[in-house]
Amino acid sequence: MANLIEIFSSVQGEGKYVGCRQIFIRMADCNLNCAYCDTNFKRGEFCNVETAAGSMNFEQIKNPVDAAQVAEIIKRFNFETPTHSVSFTGGEPLLNWKFIREISDLIKNTGLKIFLETNGTLPDELSQIINFVDIISMDIKLPSVAGNYFDKHREFLKIAAQKDLYAKIVISAETTQKEFDAAINLIAEVSPEILLILQPVTPVKNVKSIPARKILELQAQALQKLKNVRVIPQTHRFINIF
């Protein structure tokens, strides 16, 4: 069982699979406190669950939620709207890796891919479920927003690289050249083949947006060491969906 925030069907708004229909399992709790975080991941008495896939109408079920119950919701949503994958997000979903593994096993015959959105700081937990995950969206946390987790990121990337992996760096006006260079060197050290997404920050909590010229400069610099670097903002914010 696990404490969840919400379960709903929508489109992926970030990264490599932007626009793909997904079922989102938003999990409570996080081991970080990033300056730009716009997500409520605090535990609550209830989990909000869409009444039907994409309806944007919700009902409440009591926390903690049983894996079998979540698996049935996933199957129902997928029946209502054919879906690319199930996104385990948060918070930090790897804090509940046993729950993810249990659900993955329960829905293995649906054809749905397992999509993990993670801050990339829990390599030991990832190793426990790597065989149950298909796609990994891993944040590279810069020291200016979350503290220095580069050693953990290095371990994490080495494990995650055996799957469909992409790394993501949120860039803002506060991003320094030194920390950006260190992040690019870290990824290139593991493999220059890893796809990198540069995500211009959505301004929250007094975090300032990054100028367009600087975005292009950072992409050009990253392309000197990595083979595939894309600039993709949070597209779901543009159309005001979850």
C-alpha positions in Angstrom: 0.0 0.0 0.0 1.1 3.6 -0.5 -0.1 7.1 0.0 -1.1 8.7 -3.3 -2.0 12.3 -4.3 -4.0 11.6 -7.5 -4.7 9.2 -10.3 -5.7 10.6 -13.7 -5.5 10.2 -17.5 -3.8 13.0 -19.5 -1.0 13.7 -21.9 2.7 13.8 -21.0 3.7 17.4 -21.0 7.5 17.1 -20.7 10.4 15.4 -22.3 10.8 12.8 -25.1 7.3 11.5 -24.9 5.5 14.8 -24.8 1.9 14.5 -26.2 1.6 10.7 -25.5 -1.5 9.6 -23.5 -0.6 8.4 -20.1 -2.2 7.3 -16.8 -0.5 9.2 -14.0 0.0 7.8 -10.6 1.2 10.7 -8.5 2.8 9.5 -5.3 3.2 11.3 -2.0 6.6 12.1 -0.3 9.9 13.4 -1.7 13.5 13.3 -0.5 14.3 16.7 -2.0 12.9 20.2 -1.8 13.7 21.9 -5.2 13.4 25.6 -5.5 11.2 25.4 -8.6 8.9 22.6 -7.6 5.2 23.3 -8.3 3.8 20.0 -7.2 2.0 19.2 -3.9 3.4 15.9 -2.7 2.4 16.0 1.0 0.5 13.1 2.3 -3.3 13.5 2.6 -6.2 11.5 4.0 -7.5 10.9 0.5 -6.3 10.3 -3.0 -8.1 12.1 -5.8 -9.1 9.7 -8.7 -10.7 10.7 -12.0 -14.1 9.3 -12.4 -13.4 8.5 -16.1 -10.2 8.8 -18.2 -9.7 12.4 -19.1 -13.0 13.6 -17.5 -11.2 16.0 -15.2 -13.8 15.1 -12.6 -12.6 13.5 -9.4 -13.7 11.4 -6.6 -11.8 10.5 -3.4 -10.5 7.2 -2.1 -8.9 6.8 1.3 -5.2 6.6 1.7 -3.1 4.4 1.8 -4.2 2.8 -1.4 -3.9 -0.9 -2.2 -1.9 -1.9 -5.3 -4.7 -4.1 -6.6 -7.1 -1.2 -6.4 -4.8 1.0 -8.4 -4.2 -1.8 -11.0 -8.0 -2.0 -11.6 -8.2 1.8 -12.1 -5.4 1.6 -14.6 -7.1 -1.2 -16.5 -10.4 0.7 -16.6 -8.8 3.9 -17.8 -6.9 2.0 -20.5 -10.1 0.4 -21.7 -11.8 3.8 -21.9 -8.9 5.5 -23.7 -6.1 3.4 -25.3 -3.0 4.6 -23.5 0.8 4.6 -24.1 2.1 4.1 -20.6 1.6 4.4 -16.9 3.6 7.2 -15.4 4.7 6.9 -11.8 5.5 10.4 -10.6 5.5 12.4 -7.5 7.1 13.5 -5.3 9.7 10.8 -5.7 8.1 7.5 -6.7 11.2 5.4 -5.9 10.5 6.0 -2.2 7.7 3.4 -2.8 9.5 1.1 -5.2 7.8 -2.0 -3.8 4.4 -0.6 -4.6 5.5 0.2 -8.2 6.9 -3.3 -8.6 3.6 -4.8 -7.4 1.5 -2.7 -9.7 3.8 -3.4 -12.7 3.3 -7.1 -12.1 -0.5 -6.8 -11.8 -0.8 -4.9 -15.2 1.9 -6.8 -17.1 -0.6 -8.3 -19.6 -2.2 -5.0 -20.6 0.6 -4.0 -23.0 1.1 -0.7 -21.1 4.7 0.5 -20.6 5.9 1.5 -17.2 7.2 5.1 -17.2 9.2 6.3 -14.2 9.6 10.0 -13.5 12.4 10.4 -10.9 14.8 12.9 -9.4 17.6 10.3 -10.0 19.0 10.3 -6.5 18.0 6.8 -5.3 20.1 4.3 -7.3 19.7 1.5 -4.8 16.0 1.7 -5.1 16.1 1.8 -8.9 18.1 -1.4 -9.0 15.3 -3.1 -7.2 12.8 -2.4 -10.0 14.9 -1.9 -13.1 13.5 -5.0 -14.7 10.0 -3.8 -14.2 10.5 -0.4 -15.8 10.4 0.5 -19.6 11.1 4.2 -19.7 13.0 6.4 -17.3 12.7 10.2 -17.2 15.5 11.3 -14.9 16.1 14.8 -13.6 19.6 16.1 -13.2 19.3 18.3 -10.1 21.6 21.3 -10.2 23.2 22.4 -6.9 21.6 25.8 -7.1 18.1 24.3 -6.7 18.5 21.1 -4.8 22.0 20.6 -3.4 24.8 18.5 -4.9 23.6 15.0 -5.9 26.0 14.4 -8.8 27.6 11.3 -7.3 24.1 9.7 -6.8 23.2 10.8 -10.4 26.3 9.1 -11.8 25.3 5.8 -10.1 21.7 6.2 -11.2 22.6 6.9 -14.8 24.7 3.8 -15.1 21.8 1.6 -13.9 19.1 3.5 -15.9 21.1 3.5 -19.2 20.0 -0.1 -19.9 16.5 1.1 -20.4 14.8 3.8 -22.6 16.4 6.7 -20.7 16.4 10.4 -21.1 17.9 13.0 -18.7 16.3 16.4 -18.0 17.8 19.6 -16.7 15.5 22.4 -15.7 17.3 25.7 -16.6 16.5 29.1 -15.2 18.1 32.6 -14.8 19.7 31.2 -11.7 21.5 28.4 -13.5 25.3 28.9 -13.4 27.8 28.0 -16.1 29.9 25.9 -13.7 27.0 23.7 -12.5 25.7 23.3 -16.1 29.1 22.2 -17.4 29.4 19.8 -14.5 26.0 18.2 -15.4 26.9 17.9 -19.0 30.3 16.3 -18.2 28.5 13.9 -15.9 26.1 12.7 -18.5 28.8 12.4 -21.2 31.0 10.4 -18.8 28.3 7.7 -18.6 27.3 7.9 -22.3 27.2 10.7 -24.9 24.3 8.7 -26.4 21.9 9.7 -23.5 19.2 12.0 -24.7 19.2 15.3 -22.8 16.1 17.5 -22.5 16.8 21.1 -21.5 13.6 22.4 -19.9 13.2 26.1 -19.4 11.8 26.6 -16.0 8.1 27.5 -15.5 8.5 30.5 -13.2 7.2 29.7 -9.6 8.3 30.8 -6.1 10.3 33.8 -7.4 12.4 31.5 -9.7 13.1 33.6 -12.8 12.8 32.4 -16.4 15.8 32.1 -18.6 16.4 34.4 -21.6 15.9 32.8 -25.1 19.5 33.6 -26.2 20.9 31.8 -23.1 18.8 28.7 -23.8 20.3 28.5 -27.3 23.8 29.0 -25.9 23.4 26.2 -23.4 22.0 23.8 -26.0 25.0 24.6 -28.3 27.4 23.9 -25.5 25.7 20.6 -24.5 25.8 19.5 -28.1 29.6 19.6 -28.1 29.6 16.6 -25.8 26.2 14.9 -26.2 24.7 13.7 -29.4 21.0 14.6 -28.8 20.0 17.7 -26.9 16.5 19.0 -27.2 14.8 22.1 -25.7 11.2 21.3 -24.5 9.2 23.4 -22.0 6.3 22.2 -19.9 3.8 22.0 -22.8 0.8 21.1 -20.6 1.0 24.5 -19.0 0.2 26.1 -22.4 -3.1 24.3 -22.7 -3.9 24.3 -19.0 -4.3 20.6 -18.4 -2.9 18.3 -15.7 
